[in-house]
Every structure is written in structure tokens, then in C-alpha cells.
Amino acid sequence: MSPETLASIGVSLITAVCGVWAARVARRTPRQERRDDFVAVSEQQGKAIERLEGRIQRQETEGERQRERIAAQDTTIAYLHTWVRLLAGHIRSLGHEPPLAPQPVPAEVRQLLRDIDV
């Protein structure tokens, strides 16, 4: 083999290696990296949104149960309020004074029971 042949083979190999390297570099541009990051971030956000939707659904269910429980407690308090007023009125109609509460009425309760002579 002549030196020109060896030189052309060397140049061809170097050109091939540079071509492969250039193709690799051109394929992964910064724009492509950002696009890949966007896809990964979008997938993570999708998963986070699904978790939040599940959490919101559980909180709405729990809130509905609490509203039902509060409504039942409200009905119970209204019933007891009416019952105590009737009993106090009956005792007063007999000429007696109803007994005092066994302990002082808390301020929070006093706000709810404005209609009763406490």
C-alpha cells in the first residue's frame, strides 16, 4: 500500500468518526433537552394533579359526612332547647323556680341559648 492510500484511509476514518460525533451532537440539541425535560415535568405534574384530585375527593367526602353530622347535632340541640324551654315554662306555671344548671354555662353555649333564661 502506498502512503497516499494509507492517508486516504486515515482521512476516511477520521471523517467517519467526526460524522458520527456530529450526528450525535446534532441530535441532542439544548432545545431537545428542554423538550425532554418538559415531557418529564408534564408527566410529574399529571401524577401530582391526580394525587391532588384524589385528596380533594376524600376531603369532599369527609366534609359531606361532617355536614351531615353537624345537621344532626343542630337538630338535636334544637330539640333539647325546645324541651328545656317547655320544662322550665311548666315548672314556672306551677309556681316554682326551675333548678339552676349544675355548672356555669360556657360563653360559647350561652351565645347559642339566648332564648332560654339561663
C-alpha positions as CSV (number, residue, x, y, z in Angstrom):
1,M,0.0,0.0,0.0
2,S,1.2,3.4,-0.9
3,P,1.3,6.3,1.5
4,E,-1.5,8.0,-0.4
5,T,-3.8,5.1,0.2
6,L,-3.0,4.9,3.9
7,A,-3.5,8.7,4.2
8,S,-6.9,8.4,2.4
9,I,-8.0,5.5,4.7
10,G,-6.9,7.6,7.8
11,V,-8.8,10.7,6.5
12,S,-11.9,8.5,5.8
13,L,-11.8,7.0,9.3
14,I,-11.4,10.5,10.9
15,T,-14.2,11.8,8.7
16,A,-16.5,8.8,9.7
17,V,-15.7,9.4,13.4
18,C,-16.4,13.1,13.1
19,G,-19.6,12.4,11.2
20,V,-20.8,10.1,13.9
21,W,-19.9,12.6,16.6
22,A,-21.6,15.5,14.7
23,A,-24.7,13.4,14.2
24,R,-24.8,12.6,18.0
25,V,-24.3,16.3,18.9
26,A,-26.9,17.5,16.4
27,R,-29.5,15.0,17.7
28,R,-29.3,16.2,21.3
29,T,-29.6,20.0,21.0
30,P,-30.4,22.1,24.0
31,R,-33.9,22.6,22.6
32,Q,-34.3,18.8,22.5
33,E,-33.1,18.6,26.1
34,R,-35.7,21.2,27.2
35,R,-38.4,19.3,25.3
36,D,-37.5,16.1,27.1
37,D,-37.5,18.0,30.4
38,F,-40.9,19.4,29.5
39,V,-42.3,15.9,28.9
40,A,-40.8,14.6,32.2
41,V,-42.2,17.6,34.1
42,S,-45.6,17.3,32.4
43,E,-45.8,13.6,33.5
44,Q,-44.8,14.5,37.1
45,Q,-47.4,17.3,37.1
46,G,-50.0,14.9,35.8
47,K,-49.3,12.5,38.6
48,A,-49.3,15.3,41.2
49,I,-52.7,16.5,39.8
50,E,-54.2,13.0,40.1
51,R,-53.0,12.8,43.7
52,L,-54.5,16.2,44.5
53,E,-57.8,15.2,42.8
54,G,-57.9,12.1,45.0
55,R,-57.1,14.1,48.1
56,I,-59.8,16.7,47.2
57,Q,-62.3,13.9,46.6
58,R,-61.6,12.4,50.0
59,Q,-61.9,15.8,51.7
60,E,-65.2,16.5,50.0
61,T,-66.5,13.1,51.2
62,E,-65.3,13.8,54.7
63,G,-66.8,17.3,54.5
64,E,-70.1,15.9,53.5
65,R,-70.1,13.5,56.4
66,Q,-69.2,16.3,58.8
67,R,-72.0,18.5,57.4
68,E,-74.5,15.6,57.9
69,R,-73.2,15.1,61.5
70,I,-73.5,18.8,62.2
71,A,-77.0,18.9,60.8
72,A,-78.0,16.0,63.1
73,Q,-76.4,17.8,66.1
74,D,-78.2,21.0,65.2
75,T,-81.5,19.1,65.1
76,T,-80.7,17.6,68.5
77,I,-79.8,20.9,70.0
78,A,-83.0,22.5,68.7
79,Y,-85.0,19.6,70.2
80,L,-83.3,19.8,73.5
81,H,-83.6,23.6,73.5
82,T,-87.4,23.4,72.9
83,W,-87.7,20.6,75.6
84,V,-85.8,22.6,78.2
85,R,-88.0,25.7,77.5
86,L,-91.1,23.7,77.8
87,L,-90.0,22.1,81.1
88,A,-88.9,25.5,82.5
89,G,-92.2,27.0,81.5
90,H,-94.2,24.1,83.1
91,I,-92.2,24.4,86.3
92,R,-92.8,28.2,86.4
93,S,-96.5,27.7,85.7
94,L,-96.7,25.5,88.8
95,G,-95.3,28.5,90.8
96,H,-91.8,27.1,91.3
97,E,-88.4,28.1,90.0
98,P,-86.5,25.7,87.7
99,P,-83.3,24.3,89.1
100,L,-80.0,26.1,88.2
101,A,-77.6,24.5,85.8
102,P,-75.3,22.0,87.5
103,Q,-72.3,24.1,86.4
104,P,-71.7,27.5,84.9
105,V,-72.8,27.8,81.3
106,P,-69.8,28.3,79.0
107,A,-69.8,31.5,76.9
108,E,-70.0,29.6,73.6
109,V,-73.1,27.8,74.8
110,R,-74.6,31.0,76.2
111,Q,-74.5,32.5,72.7
112,L,-76.5,29.6,71.3
113,L,-79.0,29.6,74.1
114,R,-80.0,33.3,74.1
115,D,-83.7,32.4,74.2
116,I,-83.5,30.4,77.4
117,D,-83.5,32.2,80.8
118,V,-80.1,30.9,81.8
